[in-house]
């Protein structure tokens, strides 16, 4: 269950933006002669419905039913007690609260006037089997088909996540990362994690997930820390958070004593330059950019990299990775996050940040830097 504040700022996410996206989706389904489109959502797959309506489940699940004449109907397995909250934080034409999601969806489907009921589904493979079975039993005329491309087309004109939301998410993540690493000198992992999460929550993050490598030299794996752990000479902290439906990751390798060795400072500066100048439209071009930049970091080699962003229902989907050199990058609705692992003769290094857009977007502050000094879109 999510524990953070979830509210709707019309300044950050204008209702007109959601209305344009919904209108584009309806136009697409009309062009394909579909009767409606279904979009599934739950705690782990919130992105698609959030991009269309701003609704984000803090628990349970639901299906958005979009039909030309009925508009957007959210069928949700949430108590009627939260109906007012859902309406206040979402752009919906109708809300159905039910204990039987399949029955609620089948009741919300439009009539087909004697013809087969053509229903598009965003991420058809991800629609729960229980919902499909109930809908097929109650509406035997239904014909499901994949409609993820209609969502991509509907979101593309608006440029994905509003820049104000991206900037705020980056600022919160950067502050949380800095606050956590400032506590590393205490030698206690619990102090690092508490400071990072507390900073993010107080700044309005809807959700926060932290991972730590307490001693990078002996074990560079990031993991969730239960209880506490002693810190080594170098640590890596990763902050993953959500703000207004925008998920992103920032990470940094640092020295607990606060005095960054020349190696860490040099690698951090190199990584920031890489984020500011790397393409994110193909794994081949990104690989080439990393390879071209490596000579400026003598002795370092790349162990792995991963590019992530919101894709359909997933808040942070893998768009491309070093182990998939020929896989094309899928369309994402948030700025892509690059996670990179390096190793040199002194040991491993890990960092994560948002690749700069080419639209002149603003940059969030780097971990440890004051907000007033922010000047670009990348952060680590």
Secondary structure as UniProt FT lines:
FT   TURN            10..12
FT   HELIX           15..31
FT   TURN            32..33
FT   STRAND          36..42
FT   TURN            43..44
FT   HELIX           47..53
FT   STRAND          61..67
FT   TURN            68..70
FT   STRAND          71..76
FT   HELIX           80..82
FT   HELIX           83..88
FT   STRAND          94..97
FT   HELIX           101..108
FT   TURN            113..114
FT   STRAND          117..122
FT   HELIX           124..126
FT   HELIX           129..138
FT   TURN            140..141
FT   STRAND          142..146
FT   HELIX           148..156
FT   TURN            157..159
FT   HELIX           163..182
FT   HELIX           184..186
FT   HELIX           189..202
FT   TURN            203..204
FT   STRAND          207..213
FT   TURN            216..218
FT   STRAND          235..243
FT   TURN            244..245
FT   STRAND          246..254
FT   TURN            256..257
FT   HELIX           262..277
FT   HELIX           283..294
FT   TURN            295..296
FT   TURN            298..299
FT   STRAND          301..311
FT   TURN            312..313
FT   STRAND          314..321
FT   TURN            322..323
FT   TURN            325..326
FT   STRAND          337..344
FT   TURN            345..346
FT   STRAND          347..354
FT   TURN            367..368
FT   HELIX           371..373
//
